[in-house]
Amino acid sequence: GLQAFIAGGDFSALFDWLRQNIWQHGSRFSTSQLITQATGEDLNIRYFREHLTSRYL
């Protein structure tokens, strides 16, 4: 999956997704709108907290 590409230093799939889903809309939508459109959810600190917990605790 995507993690394997990133681990191997290949960011092209990630950049393709960002280009199609985020960067091309950057000037038309707010950050909150972009996040909701890209993920189907509002911005939520839960994911960042889970990441920090799993990585550092």
N, CA, C and O atoms as CSV, one atom per row, in Angstrom:
chain,resi,resn,atom,element,x,y,z
A,1,GLY,N,N,0.809,-1.191,0.000
A,1,GLY,CA,C,0.000,0.000,0.000
A,1,GLY,C,C,0.848,1.249,0.000
A,1,GLY,O,O,2.047,1.215,-0.277
A,2,LEU,N,N,0.213,2.325,0.310
A,2,LEU,CA,C,0.860,3.636,0.313
A,2,LEU,C,C,2.036,3.677,1.281
A,2,LEU,O,O,3.070,4.267,0.967
A,3,GLN,N,N,1.893,3.064,2.446
A,3,GLN,CA,C,2.980,3.082,3.432
A,3,GLN,C,C,4.250,2.440,2.887
A,3,GLN,O,O,5.353,2.907,3.172
A,4,ALA,N,N,4.102,1.378,2.108
A,4,ALA,CA,C,5.271,0.712,1.527
A,4,ALA,C,C,5.982,1.627,0.537
A,4,ALA,O,O,7.211,1.674,0.499
A,5,PHE,N,N,5.210,2.351,-0.259
A,5,PHE,CA,C,5.819,3.295,-1.201
A,5,PHE,C,C,6.586,4.378,-0.452
A,5,PHE,O,O,7.725,4.697,-0.793
A,6,ILE,N,N,5.947,4.938,0.570
A,6,ILE,CA,C,6.582,6.006,1.345
A,6,ILE,C,C,7.835,5.478,2.037
A,6,ILE,O,O,8.872,6.143,2.031
A,7,ALA,N,N,7.749,4.286,2.635
A,7,ALA,CA,C,8.912,3.685,3.300
A,7,ALA,C,C,10.063,3.491,2.324
A,7,ALA,O,O,11.229,3.576,2.709
A,8,GLY,N,N,9.739,3.232,1.069
A,8,GLY,CA,C,10.760,3.071,0.036
A,8,GLY,C,C,11.212,4.371,-0.590
A,8,GLY,O,O,12.028,4.371,-1.512
A,9,GLY,N,N,10.684,5.488,-0.092
A,9,GLY,CA,C,11.082,6.793,-0.608
A,9,GLY,C,C,10.328,7.232,-1.847
A,9,GLY,O,O,10.694,8.228,-2.471
A,10,ASP,N,N,9.273,6.502,-2.218
A,10,ASP,CA,C,8.477,6.852,-3.399
A,10,ASP,C,C,7.209,7.572,-2.952
A,10,ASP,O,O,6.282,6.950,-2.433
A,11,PHE,N,N,7.177,8.874,-3.156
A,11,PHE,CA,C,6.052,9.693,-2.724
A,11,PHE,C,C,5.096,10.027,-3.864
A,11,PHE,O,O,4.173,10.819,-3.675
A,12,SER,N,N,5.297,9.443,-5.041
A,12,SER,CA,C,4.505,9.817,-6.215
A,12,SER,C,C,3.017,9.532,-6.027
A,12,SER,O,O,2.191,10.356,-6.420
A,13,ALA,N,N,2.651,8.399,-5.443
A,13,ALA,CA,C,1.229,8.089,-5.231
A,13,ALA,C,C,0.608,9.072,-4.248
A,13,ALA,O,O,-0.521,9.522,-4.443
A,14,LEU,N,N,1.341,9.403,-3.197
A,14,LEU,CA,C,0.852,10.384,-2.222
A,14,LEU,C,C,0.673,11.742,-2.884
A,14,LEU,O,O,-0.357,12.390,-2.701
A,15,PHE,N,N,1.666,12.179,-3.650
A,15,PHE,CA,C,1.576,13.475,-4.313
A,15,PHE,C,C,0.458,13.504,-5.350
A,15,PHE,O,O,-0.204,14.528,-5.515
A,16,ASP,N,N,0.241,12.398,-6.046
A,16,ASP,CA,C,-0.874,12.328,-7.000
A,16,ASP,C,C,-2.199,12.539,-6.283
A,16,ASP,O,O,-3.054,13.290,-6.752
A,17,TRP,N,N,-2.367,11.868,-5.136
A,17,TRP,CA,C,-3.608,12.008,-4.365
A,17,TRP,C,C,-3.759,13.439,-3.862
A,17,TRP,O,O,-4.836,14.025,-3.973
A,18,LEU,N,N,-2.691,14.003,-3.313
A,18,LEU,CA,C,-2.743,15.378,-2.806
A,18,LEU,C,C,-3.075,16.357,-3.931
A,18,LEU,O,O,-3.868,17.279,-3.742
A,19,ARG,N,N,-2.475,16.156,-5.087
A,19,ARG,CA,C,-2.726,17.041,-6.228
A,19,ARG,C,C,-4.196,16.999,-6.632
A,19,ARG,O,O,-4.803,18.043,-6.870
A,20,GLN,N,N,-4.771,15.800,-6.711
A,20,GLN,CA,C,-6.157,15.639,-7.158
A,20,GLN,C,C,-7.178,16.062,-6.104
A,20,GLN,O,O,-8.236,16.591,-6.445
A,21,ASN,N,N,-6.872,15.834,-4.836
A,21,ASN,CA,C,-7.866,16.031,-3.791
A,21,ASN,C,C,-7.675,17.270,-2.936
A,21,ASN,O,O,-8.622,17.723,-2.293
A,22,ILE,N,N,-6.467,17.832,-2.914
A,22,ILE,CA,C,-6.191,18.954,-2.026
A,22,ILE,C,C,-5.668,20.163,-2.790
A,22,ILE,O,O,-6.316,21.210,-2.824
A,23,TRP,N,N,-4.505,20.021,-3.399
A,23,TRP,CA,C,-3.803,21.174,-3.950
A,23,TRP,C,C,-4.592,21.904,-5.021
A,23,TRP,O,O,-4.547,23.133,-5.065
A,24,GLN,N,N,-5.308,21.206,-5.882
A,24,GLN,CA,C,-6.022,21.899,-6.953
A,24,GLN,C,C,-7.198,22.711,-6.420
A,24,GLN,O,O,-7.703,23.595,-7.112
A,25,HIS,N,N,-7.637,22.421,-5.205
A,25,HIS,CA,C,-8.781,23.116,-4.619
A,25,HIS,C,C,-8.366,24.123,-3.546
A,25,HIS,O,O,-9.220,24.768,-2.937
A,26,GLY,N,N,-7.082,24.257,-3.318
A,26,GLY,CA,C,-6.572,25.053,-2.212
A,26,GLY,C,C,-7.064,26.483,-2.157
A,26,GLY,O,O,-7.255,27.020,-1.067
A,27,SER,N,N,-7.272,27.106,-3.281
A,27,SER,CA,C,-7.695,28.508,-3.263
A,27,SER,C,C,-9.211,28.664,-3.299
A,27,SER,O,O,-9.721,29.768,-3.112
A,28,ARG,N,N,-9.938,27.572,-3.535
A,28,ARG,CA,C,-11.402,27.659,-3.616
A,28,ARG,C,C,-12.104,27.335,-2.310
A,28,ARG,O,O,-13.205,27.823,-2.057
A,29,PHE,N,N,-11.474,26.516,-1.480
A,29,PHE,CA,C,-12.129,26.045,-0.267
A,29,PHE,C,C,-11.277,26.348,0.956
A,29,PHE,O,O,-10.056,26.474,0.860
A,30,SER,N,N,-11.925,26.463,2.089
A,30,SER,CA,C,-11.196,26.642,3.342
A,30,SER,C,C,-10.535,25.318,3.727
A,30,SER,O,O,-10.863,24.267,3.177
A,31,THR,N,N,-9.619,25.380,4.661
A,31,THR,CA,C,-8.961,24.162,5.141
A,31,THR,C,C,-9.980,23.173,5.675
A,31,THR,O,O,-9.900,21.978,5.390
A,32,SER,N,N,-10.926,23.661,6.438
A,32,SER,CA,C,-11.959,22.795,7.008
A,32,SER,C,C,-12.773,22.108,5.916
A,32,SER,O,O,-13.064,20.916,6.017
A,33,GLN,N,N,-13.139,22.843,4.883
A,33,GLN,CA,C,-13.902,22.264,3.774
A,33,GLN,C,C,-13.078,21.213,3.026
A,33,GLN,O,O,-13.604,20.165,2.650
A,34,LEU,N,N,-11.795,21.490,2.810
A,34,LEU,CA,C,-10.928,20.529,2.126
A,34,LEU,C,C,-10.816,19.229,2.910
A,34,LEU,O,O,-10.881,18.142,2.336
A,35,ILE,N,N,-10.648,19.343,4.220
A,35,ILE,CA,C,-10.530,18.146,5.058
A,35,ILE,C,C,-11.801,17.324,4.988
A,35,ILE,O,O,-11.746,16.103,4.842
A,36,THR,N,N,-12.940,17.979,5.090
A,36,THR,CA,C,-14.217,17.266,5.035
A,36,THR,C,C,-14.414,16.600,3.684
A,36,THR,O,O,-14.863,15.455,3.624
A,37,GLN,N,N,-14.090,17.287,2.608
A,37,GLN,CA,C,-14.247,16.703,1.274
A,37,GLN,C,C,-13.291,15.533,1.053
A,37,GLN,O,O,-13.655,14.544,0.417
A,38,ALA,N,N,-12.081,15.641,1.573
A,38,ALA,CA,C,-11.080,14.598,1.346
A,38,ALA,C,C,-11.307,13.364,2.211
A,38,ALA,O,O,-11.021,12.246,1.783
A,39,THR,N,N,-11.825,13.561,3.436
A,39,THR,CA,C,-11.929,12.443,4.376
A,39,THR,C,C,-13.359,12.042,4.704
A,39,THR,O,O,-13.595,10.948,5.217
A,40,GLY,N,N,-14.311,12.917,4.413
A,40,GLY,CA,C,-15.693,12.638,4.782
A,40,GLY,C,C,-15.993,12.965,6.231
A,40,GLY,O,O,-17.091,12.691,6.717
A,41,GLU,N,N,-15.026,13.550,6.927
A,41,GLU,CA,C,-15.193,13.904,8.334
A,41,GLU,C,C,-14.697,15.321,8.576
A,41,GLU,O,O,-13.869,15.844,7.831
A,42,ASP,N,N,-15.224,15.932,9.639
A,42,ASP,CA,C,-14.699,17.219,10.069
A,42,ASP,C,C,-13.320,17.012,10.690
A,42,ASP,O,O,-12.957,15.894,11.058
A,43,LEU,N,N,-12.559,18.093,10.801
A,43,LEU,CA,C,-11.256,18.034,11.447
A,43,LEU,C,C,-11.434,17.521,12.866
A,43,LEU,O,O,-12.309,17.978,13.601
A,44,ASN,N,N,-10.591,16.563,13.241
A,44,ASN,CA,C,-10.742,15.916,14.529
A,44,ASN,C,C,-9.359,15.639,15.102
A,44,ASN,O,O,-8.536,14.983,14.464
A,45,ILE,N,N,-9.113,16.133,16.288
A,45,ILE,CA,C,-7.808,15.946,16.921
A,45,ILE,C,C,-7.561,14.496,17.313
A,45,ILE,O,O,-6.422,14.124,17.596
A,46,ARG,N,N,-8.589,13.681,17.336
A,46,ARG,CA,C,-8.470,12.279,17.757
A,46,ARG,C,C,-7.363,11.550,16.983
A,46,ARG,O,O,-6.575,10.812,17.573
A,47,TYR,N,N,-7.309,11.757,15.678
A,47,TYR,CA,C,-6.325,11.042,14.861
A,47,TYR,C,C,-4.895,11.461,15.196
A,47,TYR,O,O,-3.995,10.623,15.243
A,48,PHE,N,N,-4.693,12.732,15.424
A,48,PHE,CA,C,-3.366,13.213,15.784
A,48,PHE,C,C,-2.982,12.690,17.159
A,48,PHE,O,O,-1.843,12.273,17.370
A,49,ARG,N,N,-3.911,12.709,18.085
A,49,ARG,CA,C,-3.667,12.192,19.429
A,49,ARG,C,C,-3.323,10.697,19.372
A,49,ARG,O,O,-2.387,10.252,20.036
A,50,GLU,N,N,-4.071,9.929,18.586
A,50,GLU,CA,C,-3.783,8.495,18.441
A,50,GLU,C,C,-2.394,8.270,17.845
A,50,GLU,O,O,-1.664,7.375,18.271
A,51,HIS,N,N,-2.042,9.083,16.868
A,51,HIS,CA,C,-0.715,8.975,16.257
A,51,HIS,C,C,0.374,9.233,17.293
A,51,HIS,O,O,1.326,8.460,17.401
A,52,LEU,N,N,0.237,10.313,18.053
A,52,LEU,CA,C,1.245,10.638,19.059
A,52,LEU,C,C,1.332,9.558,20.127
A,52,LEU,O,O,2.427,9.187,20.551
A,53,THR,N,N,0.190,9.058,20.559
A,53,THR,CA,C,0.166,8.008,21.579
A,53,THR,C,C,0.855,6.745,21.082
A,53,THR,O,O,1.672,6.157,21.792
A,54,SER,N,N,0.528,6.330,19.865
A,54,SER,CA,C,1.124,5.089,19.350
A,54,SER,C,C,2.613,5.249,19.056
A,54,SER,O,O,3.369,4.279,19.116
A,55,ARG,N,N,3.019,6.440,18.748
A,55,ARG,CA,C,4.422,6.645,18.388
A,55,ARG,C,C,5.324,6.879,19.594
A,55,ARG,O,O,6.465,6.418,19.620
A,56,TYR,N,N,4.812,7.595,20.589
A,56,TYR,CA,C,5.690,8.035,21.670
A,56,TYR,C,C,5.377,7.440,23.038
A,56,TYR,O,O,6.173,7.598,23.963
A,57,LEU,N,N,4.262,6.773,23.191
A,57,LEU,CA,C,3.945,6.219,24.518
A,57,LEU,C,C,3.943,4.715,24.513
A,57,LEU,O,O,3.696,4.095,25.547
